[in-house]
Amino acid sequence: MGSKRWKKWLLWLLVLTPVCYAAVVYSRIVNQSVHDESRSADAIVVFGAAEYDGRPSPVYKARLDRAAQLFHQGLAAIVITTGGSGNDPRFSEGVVGREYLKTLGIPDSQLIAETQSADTAESARRVSTIMYTNSMHSCLAVSDGYHIFRIKQMLAREGVTAYGAPRPNSRPQTFWKRQESAWHEIGSYTLWLFHLT
């Protein structure tokens, strides 16, 4: 009888642990997505998104516009753009972002393009190297709201203090799109957390 009860408790534990974990991470992702933590920092870091033939996609453009707004508010003196070339041999997200920000009045001397990363985790590692090389320790992280939680955790692992500055209107418009975005982030975060990516 005692053995059956023990097995039952073990089964419940195996079921409830991942459910509780997912619920906590889900809550943290959603809560972070609606907080704008903009403040003075050493740098503004714009996490890349798609570019089309040397032009930022609408999502990337919105992130870059947000970064330019923060820069012109005087919150940081340096803007770092991130993102490799993906399948485009001519352009990288980092360079496309840098060139676009120049058109918004940010001097080239205050722009740094990270052009090699293939995903968020690699961007965080490369950005942290750039920041430490330039004696910077804090940043405003600009991306979509649901992406910010994961970015902050990744930068924290690298020793960088990050504050979320999500692009405006980045919350998915429908319930199902919000679920898709949140669960994508839970999966990506979990794989990174356990060093599976």
C-alpha positions as CSV (number, residue, x, y, z in Angstrom):
1,M,0.0,0.0,0.0
2,G,2.8,2.4,0.9
3,S,4.6,1.6,-2.3
4,K,1.5,2.5,-4.4
5,R,1.1,5.8,-2.5
6,W,4.7,6.7,-3.1
7,K,4.4,5.9,-6.8
8,K,1.3,8.1,-7.0
9,W,3.0,11.0,-5.4
10,L,6.0,10.5,-7.7
11,L,3.7,10.5,-10.7
12,W,2.0,13.8,-9.6
13,L,5.4,15.3,-9.0
14,L,6.6,14.4,-12.5
15,V,3.4,15.9,-13.9
16,L,3.2,19.1,-11.8
17,T,6.9,20.1,-11.9
18,P,7.0,20.9,-15.7
19,V,3.5,22.4,-15.5
20,C,4.5,24.7,-12.6
21,Y,7.7,25.6,-14.4
22,A,5.9,26.5,-17.6
23,A,3.4,28.6,-15.7
24,V,6.1,30.6,-13.9
25,V,8.1,31.3,-17.0
26,Y,4.9,32.1,-19.0
27,S,4.0,34.7,-16.3
28,R,7.5,36.2,-16.3
29,I,7.5,36.5,-20.1
30,V,4.1,38.2,-20.2
31,N,4.8,40.5,-17.2
32,Q,8.1,41.6,-18.7
33,S,6.6,42.3,-22.1
34,V,4.5,45.2,-20.8
35,H,7.2,46.9,-18.7
36,D,9.2,49.7,-20.3
37,E,12.3,50.0,-18.1
38,S,13.9,52.8,-20.1
39,R,16.6,54.7,-18.2
40,S,20.2,55.9,-18.6
41,A,22.5,53.0,-19.6
42,D,25.9,52.5,-21.2
43,A,24.4,51.4,-24.6
44,I,21.2,50.7,-26.5
45,V,21.2,47.2,-28.0
46,V,18.8,46.5,-30.9
47,F,18.2,42.8,-31.4
48,G,18.0,42.0,-35.1
49,A,15.0,40.9,-37.2
50,A,14.6,40.2,-40.9
51,E,16.1,42.5,-43.5
52,Y,15.0,42.5,-47.2
53,D,17.7,43.3,-49.8
54,G,19.4,45.8,-47.4
55,R,16.2,47.3,-45.9
56,P,14.9,46.5,-42.5
57,S,11.6,44.6,-42.3
58,P,8.7,46.4,-40.7
59,V,9.4,44.7,-37.3
60,Y,13.1,45.5,-37.4
61,K,12.4,49.1,-38.5
62,A,10.1,49.5,-35.5
63,R,12.8,48.3,-33.2
64,L,15.4,50.6,-34.8
65,D,13.0,53.6,-34.6
66,R,12.6,52.8,-30.9
67,A,16.3,52.7,-30.4
68,A,16.7,56.1,-32.2
69,Q,14.1,57.6,-30.0
70,L,15.9,56.4,-26.9
71,F,19.2,57.7,-28.3
72,H,17.8,61.1,-29.0
73,Q,16.4,61.2,-25.5
74,G,20.0,61.0,-24.3
75,L,19.6,57.7,-22.5
76,A,22.8,56.2,-24.0
77,A,25.7,57.4,-26.2
78,I,26.2,54.2,-28.1
79,V,23.8,52.0,-30.1
80,I,24.7,48.4,-30.9
81,T,22.8,46.6,-33.7
82,T,22.9,42.8,-33.9
83,G,22.3,40.1,-36.4
84,G,24.2,38.0,-39.0
85,S,23.5,37.6,-42.6
86,G,21.3,34.5,-42.5
87,N,20.7,33.4,-46.1
88,D,21.6,36.8,-47.6
89,P,25.3,36.9,-48.6
90,R,25.3,40.6,-49.2
91,F,23.7,42.1,-46.1
92,S,23.7,41.4,-42.4
93,E,21.0,42.5,-40.0
94,G,23.6,44.3,-37.9
95,V,24.9,46.4,-40.9
96,V,21.4,47.1,-42.2
97,G,20.4,48.3,-38.8
98,R,23.4,50.5,-38.5
99,E,22.9,52.1,-41.9
100,Y,19.2,52.8,-41.2
101,L,20.1,54.4,-37.8
102,K,22.5,56.8,-39.6
103,T,19.5,58.1,-41.6
104,L,17.8,58.9,-38.3
105,G,20.6,61.2,-37.3
106,I,22.8,58.9,-35.2
107,P,26.5,59.5,-36.0
108,D,28.5,56.6,-37.3
109,S,31.0,57.1,-34.4
110,Q,28.2,56.2,-32.0
111,L,27.1,53.0,-33.8
112,I,28.5,49.5,-33.5
113,A,27.2,46.7,-35.7
114,E,27.5,43.1,-34.5
115,T,27.2,41.1,-37.7
116,Q,28.0,37.4,-37.0
117,S,25.3,36.1,-34.7
118,A,22.7,33.6,-35.8
119,D,20.3,33.7,-32.8
120,T,19.5,35.6,-29.7
121,A,21.9,33.6,-27.5
122,E,24.8,34.2,-29.8
123,S,23.8,37.9,-30.1
124,A,23.9,38.2,-26.3
125,R,27.4,36.6,-26.1
126,R,28.8,38.8,-28.8
127,V,27.2,41.9,-27.5
128,S,28.7,41.3,-24.0
129,T,32.1,41.0,-25.6
130,I,31.7,44.2,-27.4
131,M,30.4,45.9,-24.3
132,Y,33.3,44.7,-22.0
133,T,35.8,45.7,-24.7
134,N,34.4,49.2,-24.5
135,S,34.0,49.3,-20.7
136,M,30.2,49.2,-20.8
137,H,28.2,47.2,-18.3
138,S,24.5,48.1,-18.8
139,C,22.2,48.4,-21.7
140,L,18.6,49.1,-22.9
141,A,17.5,46.0,-24.8
142,V,15.2,46.8,-27.7
143,S,13.1,44.0,-29.2
144,D,9.5,42.7,-29.2
145,G,7.9,42.6,-25.7
146,Y,7.7,38.8,-25.4
147,H,11.4,38.5,-26.4
148,I,12.7,40.8,-23.6
149,F,12.6,38.3,-20.7
150,R,14.8,35.9,-22.6
151,I,17.2,38.6,-23.7
152,K,17.6,39.9,-20.2
153,Q,18.3,36.4,-18.8
154,M,20.9,35.7,-21.5
155,L,22.7,39.0,-21.0
156,A,22.6,38.5,-17.2
157,R,24.4,35.2,-17.7
158,E,27.1,37.2,-19.5
159,G,27.3,39.7,-16.7
160,V,25.5,42.5,-18.5
161,T,22.7,44.4,-16.7
162,A,19.9,44.9,-19.2
163,Y,16.7,46.9,-19.0
164,G,13.8,46.2,-21.3
165,A,12.7,48.8,-23.9
166,P,10.2,47.0,-26.1
167,R,9.2,48.4,-29.4
168,P,5.7,49.9,-29.4
169,N,2.7,47.8,-30.3
170,S,4.8,44.6,-30.3
171,R,2.2,42.6,-28.3
172,P,0.5,40.0,-30.6
173,Q,-3.0,41.2,-31.4
174,T,-4.9,38.0,-31.0
175,F,-5.1,35.5,-28.1
176,W,-3.8,32.6,-30.2
177,K,-0.9,34.7,-31.5
178,R,0.0,35.7,-27.9
179,Q,0.0,32.0,-26.9
180,E,2.1,31.1,-29.9
181,S,4.7,33.8,-29.1
182,A,4.7,33.0,-25.3
183,W,5.2,29.2,-25.9
184,H,7.9,29.9,-28.5
185,E,9.7,31.9,-25.9
186,I,9.2,29.3,-23.2
187,G,10.7,26.6,-25.5
188,S,13.6,28.7,-26.6
189,Y,14.4,29.9,-23.1
190,T,14.3,26.3,-21.7
191,L,16.6,25.0,-24.4
192,W,19.0,27.8,-23.6
193,L,18.7,27.4,-19.8
194,F,19.7,23.7,-20.0
195,H,22.5,24.4,-22.5
196,L,20.6,22.4,-25.2
197,T,21.2,25.0,-28.0
